[in-house]
Amino acid sequence: MYHFHFTNIAKKSLDNITPRDRERIVKKLSFLKHTQNINSFLKPLRNLLPATHRVRVGSYRLLVKQTDEENILVLKIWHRREIYK
């Protein structure tokens, strides 16, 4: 079982998202929390440190860092058109 931790930036971003999209993000994270092989759902990133992986949820993108085998740090939650700027 995986544990998700949020940075302050990710918490603020999640609070500013519409309730419908926020519910979709929480549902996706709870699904990933109980997944056996989470690496099949996390897409690796190159040249965007400190983030190591990304997750797409609707029109939002979550940048995450897998700190160890069970802990994942959510760094940013932004709309897909703005995340890499």
Secondary structure as UniProt FT lines:
FT   STRAND          3..6
FT   HELIX           8..16
FT   HELIX           19..33
FT   HELIX           38..40
FT   STRAND          43..44
FT   TURN            49..50
FT   STRAND          53..57
FT   TURN            58..59
FT   STRAND          60..66
FT   STRAND          71..79
FT   TURN            80..84
//
